[in-house]
């Protein structure tokens, strides 16, 4: 079993139940996509959504994100389907980034990892590509590299903790927004080779390190750090995050009837949707509070029509 199946409401499913579920996804799919990968075979992706209507509305705007399972494999000339792999997903509609994305194929399967260098994160953001067929079609048609694409990010989590927010005044919010804008401008300049911008960023980092080193002796680290985004473990698409909750909704898996939280979060000004089983989160998620946990990052590249 894929370990992140529990994040979309299949925590009690065992291997003996998996085959029946995958057959159901293929036969009763919500969406299905096909493309040719060689002369005698076609690659297919079947997706089925399993989320019912929102059980509770904890924000003014209801989430349009849905949970589901995707099955991928090949059709031969006799239209016989050969299963290759599957993965759970959280499908979102938010635009998380407008930076260029590069894609690399995984070694074992016809699956792909995307890389996005968004300056807000500070590291190269690596994610598991959801819309494989769209990318393969564009690649086979010779349309790559695409310009003007956007990226929709989503994440699955197996465990998380809800934390209270840092108290900030209106003046603090305005100041933080200004600092963030100035840093983004310096990072953009530094990427273009501006030496003065690189020097300014270095000095800012040194000042921040000095300030935190002094305050950490008497204050809790989570009262100093509002959000963070860090690589986690040996798998390149997993991250440890601390993020502010912007929206929160409770949905139910229509097969297992397990309840799942779908939250829109902001982490280092990067906004994306996050899904976690209700049984795996400690605390009560609410708008304004913070989510701390480890996530598996997924992404959907929105190619221009």
Residue frames relative to the residue before (quaternion, step in Angstrom):
aa qw qx qy qz dx dy dz
X 1.0000 0.0000 0.0000 0.0000 0.00 0.00 0.00
X 0.4744 -0.6221 0.5417 0.3074 3.53 -1.09 0.76
X 0.4585 -0.7367 0.4157 0.2726 3.59 -0.63 1.11
X 0.6735 0.4899 -0.3088 0.4594 3.61 1.16 -0.44
X 0.3774 0.7146 -0.4987 0.3134 3.62 1.23 0.26
X 0.6252 0.5489 -0.3488 0.4315 3.61 1.05 -0.68
X 0.5918 0.5876 -0.3720 0.4076 3.60 1.13 -0.54
X 0.7389 0.3592 -0.2190 0.5264 3.62 1.15 -0.57
X 0.7210 -0.5034 0.2398 0.4114 3.57 1.19 0.52
X 0.6093 0.5340 -0.3707 0.4540 3.60 1.17 0.43
X 0.1704 0.8353 -0.5071 0.1265 3.60 0.97 0.83
X 0.7335 0.4150 -0.2307 0.4863 3.60 1.09 -0.63
X 0.4775 0.6655 -0.4429 0.3646 3.59 1.27 0.06
X 0.1872 -0.7642 0.6084 0.1038 3.56 -1.11 0.78
X 0.7299 -0.4417 0.2873 0.4354 3.56 -1.29 0.18
X 0.6337 0.5463 -0.3353 0.4332 3.58 1.05 -0.72
X 0.6779 0.4686 -0.2888 0.4873 3.61 1.19 -0.51
X 0.5415 0.6792 -0.3838 0.3133 3.57 1.22 -0.51
X 0.6575 0.5329 -0.3261 0.4211 3.59 0.85 -0.94
X 0.6497 0.5115 -0.3120 0.4678 3.58 0.98 -0.85
X 0.6426 0.5280 -0.3137 0.4582 3.57 1.03 -0.82
X 0.6820 0.4904 -0.2920 0.4572 3.59 0.88 -0.92
X 0.6168 0.5236 -0.3412 0.4785 3.60 1.08 -0.70
X 0.6362 0.5261 -0.3173 0.4667 3.57 1.04 -0.81
X 0.6283 0.5316 -0.3327 0.4604 3.60 1.01 -0.80
X 0.6830 0.4930 -0.2874 0.4560 3.59 0.92 -0.92
X 0.7404 0.4307 -0.2357 0.4591 3.60 0.82 -1.00
X 0.7937 0.2593 -0.1167 0.5378 3.60 1.01 -0.79
X 0.1872 0.8399 -0.4944 0.1231 3.59 1.11 0.62
X 0.4748 -0.6488 0.5240 0.2812 3.54 -1.17 0.69
X 0.7777 0.0197 0.0128 0.6282 3.56 1.09 -0.82
X 0.0168 -0.7849 0.6192 0.0168 3.57 -1.18 0.62
X 0.1006 -0.8002 0.5912 0.0035 3.55 -1.00 0.91
X 0.0900 -0.7904 0.6053 0.0283 3.56 -1.15 0.73
X 0.1084 0.7645 -0.6346 0.0342 3.52 -1.28 0.51
X 0.4790 -0.6573 0.4991 0.2989 3.57 -1.18 0.56
X 0.1403 -0.7916 0.5900 0.0746 3.55 -0.95 0.91
X 0.7663 -0.0260 -0.0178 0.6417 3.58 1.33 -0.34
X 0.7414 -0.4601 0.2557 0.4163 3.57 -1.27 0.31
X 0.7996 0.3042 -0.1459 0.4968 3.58 0.93 -0.83
X 0.7580 0.3187 -0.1960 0.5343 3.61 1.17 0.29
X 0.1728 -0.7533 0.6263 0.1018 3.53 -1.26 0.60
X 0.3368 -0.7271 0.5634 0.2013 3.54 -1.08 0.74
X 0.0882 -0.8132 0.5752 0.0040 3.59 -0.93 0.92
X 0.1003 -0.7641 0.6344 0.0599 3.51 -1.24 0.63
X 0.1124 -0.7852 0.6085 0.0242 3.57 -0.78 1.12
X 0.0594 -0.8018 0.5946 -0.0032 3.58 -0.83 1.01
X 0.0089 -0.7882 0.6153 0.0026 3.56 -0.97 0.85
X 0.3280 -0.7423 0.5580 0.1731 3.55 -0.89 1.04
X 0.1574 -0.8140 0.5567 0.0514 3.55 -1.03 0.84
X 0.5485 0.6291 -0.4080 0.3701 3.61 1.16 0.20
X 0.3399 -0.7110 0.5806 0.2043 3.53 -1.04 0.89
X 0.7253 -0.3959 0.3106 0.4699 3.57 -1.30 -0.08
X 0.6593 -0.5179 0.3692 0.4010 3.54 -1.23 0.51
X 0.3676 -0.7302 0.5354 0.2119 3.56 -0.93 0.95
X 0.7975 0.0223 0.0056 0.6029 3.55 1.09 -0.69
X 0.2726 -0.7458 0.5877 0.1555 3.54 -1.05 0.78
X 0.0420 -0.8186 0.5728 -0.0083 3.57 -0.47 1.18
X 0.7224 0.2680 -0.2328 0.5934 3.56 1.24 0.42
X 0.6335 -0.5538 0.3753 0.3888 3.54 -1.20 0.43
X 0.7410 0.3284 -0.1990 0.5509 3.59 1.05 -0.75
X 0.3392 -0.7477 0.5323 0.2062 3.57 -0.69 1.06
X 0.5070 -0.6622 0.4639 0.2987 3.55 -1.06 0.79
X 0.2925 -0.7502 0.5704 0.1623 3.54 -1.02 0.84
X 0.4561 0.6919 -0.4469 0.3368 3.58 1.25 0.03
X 0.1174 -0.7851 0.6062 0.0485 3.55 -1.15 0.71
X 0.3492 -0.7125 0.5695 0.2149 3.54 -1.21 0.63
X 0.1440 0.8000 -0.5728 0.1055 3.56 -1.15 0.55
X 0.3857 -0.6822 0.5687 0.2500 3.51 -1.40 -0.17
X 0.1773 -0.7753 0.6004 0.0838 3.57 -1.02 0.87
X 0.1372 -0.7677 0.6231 0.0594 3.55 -1.10 0.86
X 0.0859 -0.8103 0.5796 0.0093 3.57 -0.82 1.01
X 0.2128 0.7709 -0.5802 0.1545 3.56 -1.13 0.71
X 0.5217 -0.6477 0.4715 0.2932 3.56 -1.33 -0.16
X 0.2483 -0.7000 0.6466 0.1740 3.51 -1.32 0.57
X 0.2674 -0.7492 0.5772 0.1846 3.60 -0.93 0.84
X 0.7566 -0.3825 0.2616 0.4613 3.59 -1.29 -0.12
X 0.6844 0.4602 -0.2762 0.4935 3.60 1.18 -0.51
X 0.4748 -0.7031 0.3997 0.3470 3.54 1.35 0.30
X 0.3889 0.6829 -0.5062 0.3552 3.55 1.08 0.78
X 0.2902 -0.7821 0.5332 0.1411 3.56 -0.73 1.11
X 0.1196 -0.7728 0.6213 0.0492 3.55 -0.95 0.98
X 0.3683 -0.7502 0.5131 0.1956 3.54 -0.57 1.21
X 0.1656 -0.7984 0.5730 0.0827 3.59 -0.98 0.85
X 0.7704 -0.2373 0.1749 0.5653 3.61 0.78 -0.96
X 0.1844 -0.7563 0.6140 0.1307 3.56 -1.33 0.19
X 0.0057 -0.7882 0.6144 0.0340 3.56 -1.29 0.25
X 0.4411 -0.6561 0.5345 0.2988 3.59 -1.15 0.60
X 0.0879 -0.8143 0.5727 0.0360 3.59 -1.10 0.56
X 0.2064 -0.6894 0.6714 0.1770 3.47 -1.45 0.30
X 0.1775 -0.8071 0.5599 0.0602 3.54 -0.48 1.24
X 0.0885 -0.8174 0.5692 -0.0090 3.55 -0.64 1.20
X 0.3509 -0.7309 0.5457 0.2119 3.57 -1.31 0.22
X 0.5252 0.6510 -0.4093 0.3644 3.59 1.26 -0.08
X 0.3606 -0.6806 0.5877 0.2477 3.56 -1.19 0.58
X 0.2029 -0.8224 0.5251 0.0817 3.58 -0.47 1.22
X 0.8108 -0.0141 0.0589 0.5823 3.59 1.01 -0.79
X 0.2350 -0.7568 0.5938 0.1393 3.53 -1.24 0.60
X 0.4088 0.7035 -0.4731 0.3379 3.57 1.27 0.35
X 0.6028 -0.5587 0.4236 0.3809 3.58 -1.24 0.46
X 0.2085 -0.7776 0.5874 0.0828 3.55 -1.13 0.77
X 0.1538 -0.7506 0.6338 0.1062 3.56 -1.06 0.79
X 0.2076 -0.7972 0.5629 0.0669 3.58 -1.09 0.76
X 0.0630 -0.7808 0.6214 0.0152 3.55 -1.08 0.84
X 0.4553 -0.6888 0.4988 0.2635 3.57 -1.07 0.84
X 0.4526 -0.6457 0.5389 0.2964 3.56 -1.16 0.67
X 0.5854 -0.6214 0.3960 0.3382 3.58 -1.12 0.61
X 0.7422 0.4700 -0.2434 0.4111 3.58 0.84 -0.96
X 0.8217 0.1300 -0.0260 0.5543 3.60 0.95 -0.85
X 0.5665 -0.5366 0.4841 0.3959 3.53 -1.38 0.03
X 0.4180 0.6498 -0.5098 0.3782 3.52 0.67 1.22
X 0.2693 -0.8052 0.5224 0.0787 3.54 -1.15 0.62
X 0.2449 -0.7219 0.6277 0.1575 3.51 -1.34 0.52
X 0.2351 -0.7714 0.5776 0.1266 3.55 -0.99 0.86
X 0.1722 -0.7680 0.6104 0.0892 3.55 -1.19 0.63
X 0.0092 -0.7915 0.6097 -0.0408 3.56 -0.82 1.07
X 0.2183 -0.7760 0.5809 0.1128 3.59 -0.76 1.06
X 0.0546 0.8007 -0.5875 0.1036 3.55 0.22 1.32
X 0.4427 -0.7420 0.4393 0.2459 3.57 -0.60 1.14
X 0.5776 0.6022 -0.3859 0.3935 3.62 1.14 -0.41
X 0.6726 0.5146 -0.2914 0.4449 3.57 1.12 -0.65
X 0.3600 -0.7481 0.4877 0.2700 3.55 0.93 -0.87
X 0.7412 0.2250 -0.1734 0.6083 3.58 1.31 -0.17
X 0.5836 -0.5406 0.4509 0.4047 3.58 -1.26 0.25
X 0.2905 -0.7783 0.5376 0.1442 3.56 -0.59 1.19
X 0.0810 -0.7945 0.6018 0.0041 3.59 -0.60 1.18
X 0.0088 0.8140 -0.5778 0.0598 3.58 -0.85 0.99
X 0.5024 -0.6175 0.5164 0.3156 3.55 -1.33 0.38
X 0.3767 -0.7615 0.4862 0.2047 3.58 -0.64 1.15
X 0.3235 -0.7636 0.5332 0.1672 3.58 -0.78 1.07
X 0.7832 0.3224 -0.1692 0.5040 3.60 0.74 -1.03
X 0.1182 -0.8436 0.5233 0.0217 3.53 0.48 1.31
X 0.6743 0.5324 -0.3088 0.4081 3.58 0.82 -1.01
X 0.6348 0.5333 -0.3393 0.4445 3.59 0.95 -0.83
X 0.6712 0.4909 -0.3003 0.4672 3.56 0.96 -0.86
X 0.6630 0.5078 -0.3137 0.4518 3.61 0.89 -0.91
X 0.6265 0.5319 -0.3332 0.4621 3.59 1.04 -0.76
X 0.6684 0.4931 -0.2974 0.4708 3.56 0.91 -0.92
X 0.6514 0.5190 -0.3085 0.4595 3.57 1.01 -0.82
X 0.6959 0.4723 -0.2758 0.4655 3.59 0.89 -0.93
X 0.6720 0.4897 -0.2895 0.4742 3.59 1.18 -0.54
X 0.4608 -0.7054 0.4271 0.3280 3.57 1.29 -0.07
X 0.4364 0.7239 -0.4331 0.3129 3.57 1.19 0.53
X 0.5861 0.5795 -0.3750 0.4244 3.59 1.25 -0.08
X 0.5657 -0.1786 -0.8040 -0.0418 1.58 -2.12 1.30
X 0.4158 -0.6941 0.5396 0.2326 3.55 -1.08 0.85
X 0.1894 -0.7469 0.6221 0.1387 3.55 -1.12 0.66
X 0.7674 0.3573 -0.2558 0.4669 3.55 -1.06 0.70
X 0.4252 0.6856 -0.4904 0.3295 3.59 1.16 0.39
X 0.2101 -0.7325 0.6271 0.1612 3.53 -1.30 0.41
X 0.3165 -0.7595 0.5462 0.1567 3.55 -1.24 0.42
X 0.1516 -0.7614 0.6266 0.0678 3.54 -0.94 1.00
X 0.1360 -0.8174 0.5587 0.0360 3.55 -0.53 1.20
X 0.0340 0.7607 -0.6482 0.0023 3.55 -1.24 0.56
X 0.1742 -0.8051 0.5629 0.0677 3.57 -1.17 0.44
X 0.2253 -0.7308 0.6280 0.1446 3.52 -1.27 0.59
X 0.0855 -0.8050 0.5868 0.0213 3.57 -1.04 0.78
X 0.3351 -0.7516 0.5409 0.1736 3.56 -1.14 0.75
X 0.7958 0.0207 -0.0216 0.6049 3.58 1.21 -0.33
X 0.1059 0.8029 -0.5785 0.0972 3.55 -1.03 0.74
X 0.2433 -0.7528 0.5966 0.1348 3.52 -1.30 0.42
X 0.3199 -0.7280 0.5743 0.1947 3.56 -1.00 0.84
X 0.0862 -0.8033 0.5893 0.0079 3.56 -0.80 1.05
X 0.5399 -0.6120 0.4688 0.3379 3.54 -1.18 0.56
X 0.5232 -0.6511 0.4459 0.3219 3.61 -1.12 0.57
X 0.5141 -0.5768 0.5204 0.3636 3.53 -1.35 0.20
X 0.4379 -0.6999 0.4964 0.2682 3.57 -0.82 0.98
X 0.0449 0.7977 -0.5957 0.0829 3.57 -0.73 1.13
X 0.3821 -0.7095 0.5475 0.2255 3.53 -1.02 0.86
X 0.6880 -0.4511 0.3561 0.4432 3.55 -1.32 0.12
X 0.6276 0.5373 -0.3252 0.4601 3.55 1.08 -0.77
X 0.6450 0.5205 -0.3173 0.4609 3.59 1.00 -0.82
X 0.6466 0.5300 -0.3195 0.4460 3.58 0.98 -0.84
X 0.6573 0.5022 -0.3027 0.4734 3.57 0.98 -0.89
X 0.6506 0.5200 -0.3075 0.4602 3.56 1.00 -0.89
X 0.6640 0.5067 -0.3040 0.4581 3.59 0.92 -0.90
X 0.6382 0.5251 -0.3209 0.4626 3.57 1.04 -0.79
X 0.6559 0.5057 -0.3079 0.4682 3.57 1.00 -0.83
X 0.6417 0.5197 -0.3182 0.4658 3.59 0.98 -0.86
X 0.6499 0.5227 -0.3093 0.4569 3.57 0.99 -0.86
X 0.6555 0.5064 -0.3082 0.4678 3.59 0.98 -0.84
X 0.6559 0.5111 -0.3098 0.4611 3.58 0.95 -0.88
X 0.6565 0.5102 -0.3108 0.4605 3.58 0.97 -0.85
X 0.6341 0.5301 -0.3288 0.4570 3.58 1.02 -0.79
X 0.6486 0.5106 -0.3148 0.4685 3.57 0.99 -0.82
X 0.6565 0.5006 -0.3115 0.4705 3.60 0.99 -0.82
X 0.6486 0.5163 -0.3212 0.4579 3.59 1.00 -0.79
X 0.6303 0.5230 -0.3292 0.4698 3.57 1.04 -0.77
X 0.6642 0.4945 -0.2976 0.4752 3.56 0.98 -0.86
X 0.6490 0.5271 -0.3162 0.4483 3.58 1.00 -0.83
X 0.6366 0.5315 -0.3278 0.4525 3.59 1.05 -0.73
X 0.6844 0.4558 -0.2745 0.4986 3.55 1.22 -0.49
X 0.6246 -0.5925 0.3162 0.3985 3.57 1.31 0.15
X 0.3842 0.7218 -0.4931 0.2970 3.60 1.20 0.31
X 0.3450 -0.7808 0.4854 0.1889 3.60 -0.41 1.23
X 0.6334 0.5281 -0.3417 0.4507 3.62 1.01 -0.71
X 0.6346 0.5173 -0.3268 0.4722 3.60 1.07 -0.72
X 0.6372 0.5227 -0.3221 0.4658 3.58 1.00 -0.83
X 0.6557 0.5102 -0.3039 0.4663 3.57 1.00 -0.86
X 0.6469 0.5213 -0.3155 0.4585 3.59 0.99 -0.84
X 0.6556 0.5068 -0.3083 0.4672 3.58 0.97 -0.84
X 0.6398 0.5295 -0.3228 0.4540 3.56 1.01 -0.81
X 0.6666 0.4945 -0.2933 0.4744 3.57 0.96 -0.90
X 0.6324 0.5308 -0.3291 0.4583 3.60 1.02 -0.79
X 0.6580 0.5070 -0.3069 0.4645 3.58 0.97 -0.87
X 0.6439 0.5154 -0.3216 0.4652 3.57 1.01 -0.77
X 0.6450 0.5124 -0.3159 0.4708 3.59 1.01 -0.83
X 0.6465 0.5215 -0.3136 0.4602 3.57 0.98 -0.86
X 0.6508 0.5176 -0.3103 0.4607 3.57 0.95 -0.90
X 0.6586 0.5118 -0.3071 0.4582 3.58 0.94 -0.88
X 0.6625 0.5150 -0.3017 0.4525 3.58 0.94 -0.93
X 0.6838 0.4810 -0.2886 0.4666 3.57 0.88 -0.96
X 0.6242 0.5560 -0.3423 0.4291 3.59 0.98 -0.81
X 0.6748 0.4779 -0.2908 0.4813 3.58 1.06 -0.72
X 0.7305 0.4504 -0.2539 0.4462 3.59 0.83 -0.97
X 0.6021 0.6011 -0.3653 0.3776 3.59 1.09 -0.65
X 0.5790 0.6031 -0.3694 0.4057 3.59 1.20 -0.41
X 0.7886 0.2759 -0.1386 0.5318 3.59 1.14 -0.58
X 0.7487 0.3505 -0.1928 0.5286 3.61 1.22 -0.36
X 0.5497 -0.6002 0.4741 0.3358 3.55 -1.26 0.51
X 0.5725 -0.6314 0.3993 0.3379 3.58 -0.97 0.88
X 0.6945 0.4857 -0.2884 0.4456 3.63 0.99 -0.74
X 0.5984 0.5020 -0.3788 0.4963 3.57 1.29 0.05
X 0.6584 0.4724 -0.2972 0.5050 3.56 1.32 -0.20
X 0.7502 0.3336 -0.1737 0.5439 3.57 1.03 -0.87
X 0.3137 -0.7695 0.5316 0.1641 3.56 -0.60 1.17
X 0.7770 -0.0959 0.0891 0.6158 3.59 0.87 -0.99
X 0.0065 -0.7794 0.6247 0.0475 3.55 -1.29 0.33
X 0.1407 -0.7611 0.6307 0.0560 3.54 -1.31 0.47
X 0.1326 0.8187 -0.5379 0.1511 3.59 -0.30 1.25
X 0.5343 -0.5936 0.4851 0.3562 3.62 -1.08 0.68
X 0.1362 -0.8018 0.5805 0.0384 3.55 -1.08 0.79
X 0.8519 0.1175 -0.0956 0.5013 3.57 -0.92 0.94
X 0.6926 -0.4897 0.3541 0.3938 3.54 -1.32 -0.34
X 0.6141 0.5230 -0.3607 0.4682 3.61 1.21 -0.29
X 0.4499 -0.7678 0.3978 0.2231 3.53 -0.58 1.23
X 0.7127 0.4363 -0.2723 0.4770 3.66 1.15 -0.33
X 0.5895 0.5313 -0.3900 0.4671 3.60 1.20 0.49
X 0.0704 -0.8170 0.5713 -0.0345 3.55 -0.95 0.97
X 0.3212 -0.6789 0.6202 0.2264 3.51 -1.31 0.49
X 0.0130 -0.8356 0.5468 -0.0516 3.57 -0.66 1.10
X 0.1038 -0.6971 0.6980 0.1269 3.47 -1.43 0.32
X 0.0793 0.8359 -0.5255 0.1374 3.57 -0.36 1.24
X 0.4738 -0.6548 0.5152 0.2852 3.54 -1.23 0.58
X 0.3736 -0.7264 0.5359 0.2133 3.58 -0.94 0.92
X 0.1924 -0.8024 0.5597 0.0766 3.58 -0.67 1.16
X 0.7768 0.0053 0.0147 0.6295 3.56 1.12 -0.74
X 0.0397 -0.7996 0.5991 0.0117 3.58 -1.14 0.56
X 0.0553 0.7921 -0.6039 0.0699 3.55 -0.83 1.03
X 0.2942 -0.7395 0.5826 0.1646 3.55 -1.17 0.66
X 0.0160 -0.8002 0.5989 -0.0258 3.59 -0.68 1.10
X 0.3347 -0.7426 0.5491 0.1870 3.55 -1.26 0.40
X 0.4408 -0.6551 0.5473 0.2776 3.57 -1.06 0.81
X 0.3991 -0.7686 0.4462 0.2255 3.58 -0.53 1.17
X 0.6462 0.5003 -0.3288 0.4733 3.62 1.20 -0.29
X 0.8022 0.2842 -0.1253 0.5099 3.57 0.71 -1.10
X 0.3125 -0.7716 0.4782 0.2798 3.59 1.30 -0.44
X 0.3767 0.6920 -0.5158 0.3364 3.58 1.14 0.58
X 0.3888 -0.7290 0.5212 0.2140 3.56 -1.05 0.79
X 0.0988 -0.7996 0.5921 -0.0177 3.52 -0.97 1.00
X 0.3279 -0.7191 0.5772 0.2056 3.56 -1.03 0.83
X 0.0754 -0.7421 0.6641 0.0514 3.56 -1.05 0.88
X 0.0187 -0.8244 0.5627 -0.0587 3.55 -0.55 1.23
X 0.2740 -0.6878 0.6381 0.2113 3.53 -1.17 0.65
X 0.0377 -0.8225 0.5666 -0.0316 3.57 -0.65 1.13
X 0.2555 -0.7278 0.6159 0.1604 3.52 -1.33 0.44
X 0.0323 0.7984 -0.5957 0.0817 3.55 -0.63 1.18
X 0.8135 -0.0934 0.0031 0.5739 3.59 -0.43 1.23
X 0.6664 -0.5160 0.2605 0.4710 3.57 1.12 0.86
X 0.5490 0.5585 -0.4169 0.4615 3.61 1.25 0.22
X 0.1717 -0.8127 0.5539 0.0559 3.58 -0.61 1.18
X 0.1866 0.7656 -0.5984 0.1448 3.58 -0.87 0.99
X 0.4974 -0.6461 0.4917 0.3056 3.57 -1.29 0.29
X 0.1435 -0.7889 0.5969 0.0274 3.53 -1.12 0.80
X 0.1486 -0.7961 0.5849 0.0457 3.55 -1.00 0.89
X 0.1025 0.7831 -0.6068 0.0904 3.57 -0.97 0.89
X 0.5306 -0.6199 0.4795 0.3229 3.56 -1.08 0.77
X 0.5658 -0.6274 0.4184 0.3335 3.57 -0.97 0.86
X 0.6597 0.5240 -0.3042 0.4445 3.59 1.10 -0.70
X 0.7048 0.4905 -0.2526 0.4460 3.59 1.21 -0.45
X 0.6598 0.4887 -0.3183 0.4739 3.59 1.22 0.02
X 0.2682 -0.7579 0.5783 0.1384 3.56 -0.96 0.94
X 0.7470 0.3070 -0.2613 0.5286 3.55 -0.53 1.20
X 0.4858 -0.6514 0.5081 0.2855 3.53 -1.36 0.14
X 0.3122 -0.7635 0.5305 0.1953 3.63 -0.41 1.18
X 0.0926 0.7804 -0.6087 0.1094 3.54 -0.99 0.88
X 0.6037 -0.5666 0.4166 0.3754 3.56 -1.14 0.65
X 0.7531 0.3390 -0.2809 0.4889 3.56 -0.85 1.04
X 0.6401 0.4871 -0.3303 0.4939 3.57 1.17 -0.51
X 0.4376 -0.7012 0.5026 0.2533 3.57 -1.31 0.11
X 0.2814 -0.7365 0.5934 0.1617 3.55 -1.20 0.67
X 0.0623 -0.7810 0.6214 0.0067 3.56 -0.90 0.99
X 0.3859 0.7191 -0.5097 0.2725 3.58 -0.73 1.04
X 0.5201 -0.5938 0.5088 0.3435 3.53 -1.39 -0.13
X 0.1076 -0.8200 0.5620 0.0136 3.57 -0.86 0.97
X 0.2973 -0.6706 0.6403 0.2278 3.53 -1.39 0.37
X 0.2589 -0.8150 0.5056 0.1140 3.56 -0.43 1.25
X 0.0718 -0.7675 0.6366 0.0226 3.54 -0.99 0.95
X 0.0985 -0.8120 0.5733 0.0465 3.57 -1.21 0.43
X 0.1850 -0.7517 0.6258 0.0953 3.53 -1.21 0.69
X 0.2446 -0.7782 0.5615 0.1389 3.59 -0.53 1.15
X 0.2343 -0.7781 0.5702 0.1203 3.57 -0.72 1.10
X 0.1690 -0.8063 0.5623 0.0714 3.56 -0.19 1.31
X 0.5481 -0.6008 0.4542 0.3639 3.63 -1.06 0.66
X 0.5065 -0.6452 0.4773 0.3152 3.57 -1.05 0.80
